[in-house]
Amino acid sequence: MIAAIDADKSVGQQESSSTQPIEMRFNEMLEGSRADVTMRIYGTDLDKLAEMTTKGKQILEKVKGVESVQSDPIIALSKSPVLDIELNYDAISYCRLDPRLRNDVAQIRNIPVGLESGGSVPLYKVATINERDQVSTIARSQGRRYAALSINLGDIDVESFVRTA
């Protein structure tokens, strides 16, 4: 079942369908979620979607009978840390980073950059390096952005959960 909320209009709706087990599994594969209920929050503002997803999770976790509420592992709106390095092409030539160093920011900042005249300087002296979070997944349905929560139920049926939620 999918429960939908429009973050731009504060209007909710729900879709439901009766299915056989194999049909349900096929629908789950198409939908991208195996949860008992998926809540979608539609909107254009990514920060507002993330905020409403967090608020929705806090509210739904308190509903009696809910086993778990989590950001959908496949289609969730999520931010991931990104390391931006803006190269100064006048001061640096191409180099290849050892795979063991790729997740260590301190090591990356201190990568020696060879100089044309000999010797080297650390990367941070010839490049601007910033750490920040960046949205890594934006799910869409019929061209509209949404964030999703996967809700697994325990001692409550779907209809009762939806009415309570």
C-alpha positions, 0 to 999 in steps of 0.5 A: 500500500502507498500513502502519499502526502504532497509537501507543497499542498499538505494534502494526502491520499492513498492507493491500495490494491488487492493482490495475490502473493506472486503479484504482490512480489512483482509489484514490490519489485516494480515499486522498489519496496518490500514494506507493508506500507510505503509513505511517499511525501511529494514536493519540489523542495528537497530540504522540506522533503527531508524535514517532512520525512524525519517528522513523519518517521517520528510520528509513525514510530509512535503508532501502536503496532508499528514494528519499524519505520525507516527510510526506504533503502532504495528510493529514500531521499538521502544526503551523503558526504561529498568531498569537493576539490576544485583543482587549480589547473595552473598549479597541478598536473594529473595524478592517480589516487591510491584506492586505500586513501580515497576515504581518508580526508586528511590523507587526501588533503596532504597528497603530494602534488609534483611541481614542474621544477621538482619537489612537491606541495600538499594538495590543499595548497593548490586546491580548495577542498570542502566537505559537505552533504549532497543529495545522492538519490532523488526518487520520482513518480510520474515526474514528481519528486518524492521521499519515502518511508518504509513502514513494517507492521507488527500487531496491527492491520494495514487499515487500522494503521492507516486510520491511526496514522 
